[in-house]
């Protein structure tokens, strides 16, 4: 599978006529003014000059805001710049993100002309009450209609959902994941809700009307959701907001985050938690009390198996008194592992007896 270089171009909130309770696109993207075609060209040139391209794919991604809500002539102006690089063979594809109620046949035909390949829809929830509660301005019927149109016109469909929205429960979020799986996206982004400055949600939080998820709670919910998408072979391309100068710990002076389950390595906490559960489940299948095990895994999985700050190794030792040895093995497929018992408690006790006798 080819690696992918992404050239990010942040389009601010100007394309969106709604004011969702959790959203402050200026804080998230760091931009307020609409980008110009000159700025798009400058950004693409900058990234192309710094990519060490061999066989990698290059994608221009218009993030933030609601791209198809921008004035049509501005959309085409921005897309035309990226399209020139596609014609020159320097860029392979274009990605946009938008709202489900900003998709129709005419828009999709226009996007097709400029070789847009991926369209991501901000879904957030499949529960219409929750969508209304946070001011989304669309229903899940809009999501279903837009998703079907996008797939019909041959685009790659992506979805974005949120965990911890006002009045949303774990069951609501599991149901959202199930509902999205039925719509057959190729990829998904999962965002735990953070309380951002200058949003309606901040006011609700200050009045005690909204309580954000704790970090452990958010990780546990996201673990279940990620496993659901993995099972259906839907690529999870992000878990948690991108860490920036403003989207960072609430304790930092410039942070725009007021409260919520922020962590700079949120995705690793989720992925490591999934690995921890798998390894523990495997250990529990043995009919002996295990003291030491070896796990062989692909090098790309080792960091998550070990866990953030070696948390998985520490927890297995402290909670279950099991020593975990992790060995890199490129022969093991990514996402898989092989386990071998190195020592049982019977072996351990025998060793201890021999030491005493000596």
Order of alpha helices (4+ residues) and beta strands (2+ residues): beta-alpha-alpha-beta-alpha-beta-alpha-beta-alpha-alpha-beta-alpha-beta-beta-alpha-alpha-beta-beta-alpha-beta-alpha-alpha-beta-beta-alpha
